[in-house]
Amino acid sequence: MTSCQSGQVTMDYCDYFNGWPFQQTPSLVHVGLSMIDTQSHDRNVRIQVSAESITPYGFNLRFRSWGDSFTHNAGVSWFVCP
């Protein structure tokens, strides 16, 4: 695959990464928070999303919160180029 791909993922749903595999490990994987559902009554909202274990066949998205944060669900848009 030689063109860029994009998609959306939520914590409880993962879509099909159409177009994989790439010929080599992608040089760019960009992720951005697109939705968040938290319980924030007297709590701080903290969330981190990152792309990990990037290979020509795909990658893992990691959702993380910490402290007294309580996240019900979160969504990420992703964009990857070879």
C-alpha positions as MATLAB code, in Angstrom:
seq = 'MTSCQSGQVTMDYCDYFNGWPFQQTPSLVHVGLSMIDTQSHDRNVRIQVSAESITPYGFNLRFRSWGDSFTHNAGVSWFVCP';
ca = [
       0.000    0.000    0.000;
       1.446    3.374   -0.970;
      -1.310    5.842   -0.023;
      -2.321    7.272    3.357;
      -5.163    5.714    5.381;
      -7.433    7.067    8.116;
     -10.187    5.894   10.438;
     -11.881    6.197   13.812;
     -11.779    4.024   16.920;
     -13.525    4.130   20.293;
     -12.484    2.360   23.477;
     -15.138   -0.322   22.976;
     -15.078   -0.586   19.143;
     -12.281   -1.008   16.624;
     -12.924   -0.598   12.906;
     -11.296   -2.572   10.099;
      -8.044   -0.978    8.963;
      -8.720   -1.143    5.223;
      -5.647   -1.025    3.013;
      -3.110   -2.808    5.198;
      -0.405   -3.982    4.893;
       2.037   -1.289    3.902;
       5.269   -2.275    2.180;
       7.254   -0.956    5.164;
       6.579    0.367    8.665;
       4.694    3.685    8.326;
       6.767    6.796    9.000;
       3.792    8.737   10.402;
       0.881    7.717   12.627;
      -1.128   10.677   13.888;
      -3.874   10.222   16.511;
      -6.255   12.825   17.894;
      -8.976   12.716   20.524;
     -12.368   13.028   18.789;
     -14.822   12.177   21.609;
     -14.741   11.855   25.380;
     -17.372   10.743   27.909;
     -16.245   11.267   31.491;
     -17.638   11.568   34.973;
     -16.170   14.878   36.085;
     -18.124   15.885   39.212;
     -15.327   17.203   41.459;
     -12.757   15.265   39.402;
     -10.093   16.266   36.918;
     -10.469   15.032   33.339;
      -7.255   13.315   32.242;
      -6.813   11.151   29.150;
      -3.915   10.194   26.920;
      -4.078    8.385   23.571;
      -1.092    7.070   21.643;
      -0.164    4.748   18.782;
       2.117    1.879   19.815;
       3.644   -1.260   18.275;
       3.566    0.218   14.762;
       4.271   -2.328   12.001;
       3.455   -2.607    8.277;
       0.403   -4.678    9.350;
      -1.170   -2.219   11.799;
      -0.735   -0.585   15.187;
      -2.245   -0.546   18.672;
      -4.050    2.473   20.078;
      -3.636    2.970   23.814;
      -6.205    4.871   25.883;
      -5.029    5.854   29.370;
      -6.423    7.902   32.250;
      -4.959    8.357   35.722;
      -5.511    9.857   39.144;
      -9.158   10.329   40.090;
     -10.306   10.553   36.452;
     -13.161    8.296   35.379;
     -13.573    7.803   31.621;
     -16.660    5.969   30.347;
     -15.620    6.106   26.687;
     -13.289    7.959   24.339;
     -12.841    8.149   20.591;
      -9.787    8.692   18.426;
      -9.337    9.638   14.791;
      -6.167    8.255   13.234;
      -4.171    9.016   10.096;
      -1.257    6.909    8.830;
       1.118    7.332    5.875;
       3.754    4.942    4.522;
];
